[in-house]
Amino acid sequence: QVQLVESGGGLVQPGGSLRLSCGASGITISLYVMGWYRQAPGMQRELVAYITSGGGTNYVDSVKGRFTISKDNAKNTVYLQMNNLKPEDTAVYYCHANWGSRAYWGQGTQVTVSS
């Protein structure tokens, strides 16, 4: 049974930082493209960042220079370091794993950026 469990969300002031974690079980993340998506109220879910099996990364323009995705294959965990957070980053953040036709989602973690 595959599980992706996100943690690290919360309430933070503008300009603050959070680090999200996604712990995986039932899969080996080194084989997968691992991504972070987010969905704000009334909006479509969007891809924020992803990291390939080889460690290559890509980001949506709105988070470039502020967010960093990384992974620890030994811990089977993916991270999203979020710095200089803005109110528009408020959303539920989801972890995603994809390998060919196999795709899995986590349950999401809420990030709220507000003063």
Beta strands, then each sheet from edge to edge (+ up, - down):
strand 1: 3-7
strand 2: 10-12
strand 3: 18-25
strand 4: 33-39
strand 5: 46-51
strand 6: 57-59
strand 7: 67-72
strand 8: 77-82
strand 9: 91-99
strand 10: 102-105
strand 11: 109-113
sheet 1: 1+ 3- 8+ 7-
sheet 2: 2+ 11+ 9- 4+ 5- 6+
sheet 3: 2+ 11+ 9- 10+
end
